[in-house]
Amino acid sequence: MAKDRSFAYWNFGIVSYFLVLYLLYYFKIDSTIIGVLREIFTIPFFVLLLVFAPLSIIQYRRHYRNSTLLKISIFLLLICLALVIISFF
């Protein structure tokens, strides 16, 4: 039970980062420190997004089929992944 929650928390953290990034862009909030932090954290969080999407699905299918929290976090993570990939084009 604790492992599915840790996956869910990681997924929510990744989605939260990209949501904050979008909100900063939408409201045109920009300062030097925000720009530095954005540059430092965007690539690692993108890699985490690419790693945790399949890992979470595999964990869900193997062990935690009745975990609602994990289902919601995977759904949000996949939406985030799709939006990030679409934003490149």
N, C-alpha and C positions, 0 to 999 in steps of 0.2 A: 504494500500500500504506500509506503514512503517513497519508493522509487517512481511510481507513477506521478506522485505529487511533485517530485523533483523535476521530472520531465515537463510537467505542466508549468511549473514556476519558471523554468528556463524558457519555455515557449512564450509565456506571457511577457517575460523580460525582453525577449527579442522583438516581439510585436510592439511592445511599449516604446522601445527605442525608435523604431521606424515611424510610429505614430507621432512621437515628439518631434522627430525630424520633419515630418510633413507639416505639423502644426507651426513649427518655426518658419518654414517656407511660406505657408499660407498667410500667416499674419505678418510676414516680412520682418521678423525679429532677427537682427543680426548684430553681432558684436565680435570683437576680436577673439575673446575667449570661447564663444560659441563656435566660431569658425575653426579654431584650433581643435576643440573637442570633437567636432563633427568630422574633421579630417583624420583624427586619431582613431575614432571608434567605428567609422562606417565600414571599412573593409573587414575588420574582424567580426562585426555583427552580421555582415553579409555571408561570410564563411560559416558562421554559426547557423544562420538561416538555412543554408544549403545542406549542412550536416544534420541538423536536428529535425528537419522535415521528414526525411526517410527513416531516421532512427526512431522518431516518435511513432510513426506509422507501424514500423516493425514491432516495437514494444507493445503497442495497442493490440495488434493482431495476434501476438503470441501470448500475452499474459493478462492484459487489463481490458477486456472487452466490455466490462460493465462500469468503467470509470468515466463518469460524466465530465468531470473536470478535464481529463485528458482529451476527451472527444472535442470539447469546446476549444481547448488550446490548439489542437491539431487543425481544427477548422479555421481558426483565426490565423494560424501560422501559414496555412496553404493560401489563404486570401492575401496575406502579406507578401508571400513569395511571388504570387501571380502579379500583384501590383508592382513589385520591385522589378521584376523581369520585363513587364510591359513598359515601365518607365524608361528603359533603355532604348526603346524604338520610337 
